[in-house]
Amino acid sequence: MARFPAFRRLTWLVLWIVLGLGADTALAGLAKSPGKGFTRIDELGRSYGLQASGPGPGRQLHLRSRWTTLSFEAGSREAAWNGIRLFLGEPVLASGNALYLSPTDHTAVIRPLLDPLAVPAPGALEFIVIDPGHGGSDPGTGSRQLQEKTFTLDVARRLQQDLVQRGYRVMLTRTSDVRLARTQVTDLRRRIELANRADADLFISIHFNSLPGNPTVSGIETYALTPAGQSSTAMSPRDRTVYPGNRQDHWNAVLSAAIHRKLLAELGAVDRGLKRARFAVLRPSECPAVLIEAGFLSNPAEARKISTPSYRQVIAEAIGEGIDDYGARLREAAAVE
């Protein structure tokens, strides 16, 4: 029974050829509906003023304008936006001579990059909560000498100062080397509860990464909450639960892109990508939120950089610039409402 749909498609193809209409015409007809709501990528590009080239060898398709380049590959969940790695929730589909994008990837991943003003602004950006990851008995990643909890708090304090100078009100979830609760589950819950209770306009969680089994890995990762019904970047199972944070899928994507772009530009670090995850501090967020992995403490060269105050200052300022860019998009969106 599983082969019947494919057999039926083949039957129609043969029929079209027998009638003299040709295989190309038949394949074009079969390409119209790869799945409910799927968007043909070249047509999507044209709707935003981008010219398409491809699919060519390797089934790659590029969309270009004077300011924007997007690249997709058949069967892949990894795309590229202006040279930045961008991870989709579903693989790009190939049907006939066209490539297709899933409905959620269109609305929650690509549209925020091409048309950030497509969705009403969640409100003015005035009050920001910064979450320095870990603390107290939870050191995070790293070594005894280079502990994640120490660096996240230092970057958070620097970011707080930067944002205050930019005119924002700022609160930290912790201001010293403490854990907010006994267990990890309740500790993470407390962090986002603080932001929700304070009616924050933005939540930024700061972390550093580690991969002890592969010390050559380095770079920046920026995470937004995974849209409902999709797989997270790390290929976790799909989850159709709609979390509070999913109400901000569009602006989560705008925010994460703005911050990630600035971090790469200012740090010159390896691009590990704009990613999606259902982290505990992102799921319940009532405001746009991101989690930043600002480098790998398991990479000796990158750890040496992170251990210097000057490098941590650049991290903080880059995040601040990204937040400022995000704030500018909010003001533009409010102006057109």
Summary of the structure (lengths in Angstrom):
residues: 337
radius of gyration: 22.2
end to end distance: 51.2
largest distance: 77.0
contacts: 1138
relative contact order: 0.13
helix: 41%
strand: 22%
